[in-house]
């Protein structure tokens, strides 16, 4: 594997360590480094959203009232915490938040609520603007735009609207049919859309369509790499309900097609450079994380797999950051407490560290960043209203962080 790919660290929530089908157990003994709790907070309600301000390490946490607690809070709250756990600001939301999104530098926080409104706040919690819109916001901080994404819950015909940093409405990206999936590259130079009818579109940073291609089957998920020549990955389900991964070049040429055989995936995430792909499956037979790699001109090939025999109660997102791939997994019940294990894997599949996580119903959210000294910092919000931050005891490998590529000059 090249040095760029070695930046990836895989994080996985796990509950057991039984194996089957010759695949390697997800959790092994003797992790390379330990991890410890650095602070924790008991929040006044149930956590619905957790986002990381990647450049600063601040955490944006949104809660709803826990009506089972007679003396509990009855407010919808969004709180920004520093990496050290200090409360930076608190917003009392008038309605429940449907989805939130943050700029990577913390300069803009955007919320969509269930009253078909999106509202933006500044870095110090001051309200900036609001718009009537039924969508899911995506803040693109590098190009200072907000995407108002229209998924398949919204009237077909529009994939997204573009909103300027100051709240002015911009172009509307029109399509035929429904949008099923949308993903931005980490450097925000490209978008990829999965549409009904097996259609896939690559869109540039000025929101112009580069190409449209069609695959056999239904689009399940999409991913796109960084750079001016991005690689596009499409996860689909064929007529036999089998997973298939198709890889397109920047010009829309099929580079490789992977039949997942007996594997059933729901999510994919690409490495920023486009030479690696993680695929996550969650089914009655358990969870499976597979890693595929492309060396030089060779097609994408399977490198390693890790499995968990229990099915996850919930399916958290699979995310590739600068140095991390995040996803959640199954839990087991011991003495009425649901226990999960958060574990970190190297890009070569080696177990780095583990963290125990306790939940009430098996639900949780988590984020991760790698600090300047190479150690991992992880925050976990459980369904019981607890927010806890951890730091690994050491860095197994000191790898410098590569900055995101700036968008082309207009």
Secondary structure, DSSP 8 states (H G I E B T S, - for coil): --TTGGG-EEEEEE------TT-EESS-SS-SS-EEEEEEEE-SSEEEEEEE-TTT--EEEEEE--TTSTTS---EEEEEE-TTS-EEEEEEESS-EEEEEE-TTSS-EEEEETTSEEEEE-TTS-EEEEEE--SEEEEETTTTEEEEE--TTS-TTEEEEEEETTS-EEEEEE-SS-EEEEEE-TTSSEEEEEEGGGEEEEEETTS-EEEEEE-SSEEEEEEE-SSSS--EEEEEE-TTS-EEEEEE-TTS-EEEEEE-TT---SEEEE-TTSSEEEEEEEETTEEEEEEEE--TTS--EEEEEEEESS--SS----EE-SS-EEE----EEETTEEEEEEEEEETTS-EEEEEEEEESSS-EEEEEEE-TTS-EEEEEEETTSEEEEEEESS-SS-------------
